[in-house]
Amino acid sequence: MDEARAEAARPGPAGTTEDAILVLNAGSSSLKFSVFVVRSGEVAPAVRGAVDGLDGRPQLHVRAADGATRAAAELAPASDAAGAHAAALAHVLGWLAGHGGGWALRAAGHRVVHGGAAHAAPERITPALLEALTRLTPLAPLHQPHNLAAVRALSAQRPGLLQVACFDTAFHRTQPPLARAFALPRALAAGGIQRYGFHGLSYESIAAALPALLGSGADGRVVVAHLGHGASLCAMRARRSVATTMGFTALDGLPMSTRCGAIDPGVLLHLLTTGGLGVAELTDLLYERSGLLGVSGLSGDMRTLLASRAPEAAEAVDLFVYRIGRELGSLAAALGGLDALVFTGGIGENAAEIRARVCGEAAWLGVGLDAAANARGGPRISPPGAAVSAWVVATDEEQVIARHTARLWREAGGGSEPGR
């Protein structure tokens, strides 16, 4: 029996009757986690939580599936920044051991932002895969190091536990070659310089929800707008990615909270050659000091900008909406028309004003808006007779990760029935 099988066979807390999947999403200053129980081959959420403030005073928050608070505590900070994710994970595992409600952790699934060209589906994590993903860090410097830090920390603390990597790039591997290509020499494309696209776990979640909303129209021409701290659009046909606004890295496309979005590469050459910026300074500018924050000079948080009377804040919001309209038209062209527009993500799900403005700008495409339904938050926010329906759908990336992880655990010998 290998280590993963041995870990799966290890008893959980006293009275354990349910197998459970741990889902981890590690960021620079937080470790988000969820526990899903496996029942009759399906996964159901049990608790969701996070350790926030890894760069200062960490705090643990845990909520049950019904939203009730299960835990809220301030934690001792890690002795050094490098060990912050490991310390946070130790707190999470400690809480689960004492308050696990009869769960036995059988596997863990991780959100990994970049899978590169070679990884088009969720995979069991091995040392070779971890090494390959580490080499992709320059393509996702804000996310990849932290995603992989959680993998390494869990390997150290639960060395036999099966771990699965679920890639944000994988959903877009269905795109045709032309949609992924840059007009660069072929040798560069052969070396991996292509459009990858991101937010794939979110788009996969929405694609799974479309049949319940659109019926047979779910397989039509749909654009999903994932609008949050990071923002992108994805054109889908038959619930598969056809084109998306992000490209080789998560910098491309829409302006975001602190990222610039699409920019003339000549600007970058200018800044490097005559602007006095080095590579490190340029990276910081593009990832951390641009986008809504850069334009407004105030904040990268849409809530703050919408509440502000500063003209610079209004200009940042205007640019955000304008760029969405431009990119939406481009994706409609890629699809040959548009049947439905779906909003998701923190801004997409919660900012009614942004949804209204985007729909208004897209009226030429046939997008309709029911103002009252939009104010209520949907799910449908267009009138019945609209040529293009508009929707608000909450994304659930954790559920997608849990589902894939449970499948790979069963394929590794975990069994198809809970507790067996």
Secondary structure, DSSP 8 states (H G I E B T S, - for coil): --HHHHHHHS--STT--EEEEEEEEE-SSEEEEEEEEEETTEEEEEEEEEEE-TTSS-EEEEEETTS-EEEEEE----SSGGGHHHHHHHHHHHHHHHH-SSEEEEEEEEEES--TTT--S-EE--HHHHHHHHTTGGGSTTTHHHHHHHHHHHHHHSTTSEEEEEESSGGGGGS-HHHH--SS-HHHHHTT-S-----HHHHHHHHHHHHHHHGGGGGSEEEEEEESSSEEEEEEETTEEEEES--SSTTSSS--SS---S--HHHHHHHHHTS---HHHHHHHHHHS-HHHHHHSS-S-HHHHHH---HHHHHHHHHHHHHHHHHHHHHHHHHTS-SEEEEEHHHHHH-HHHHHHHHHHTGGGTB---HHHHHHT-SB-S-TT-SBEEEE----HHHHHHHHHHHHHIIIII-SSTT-
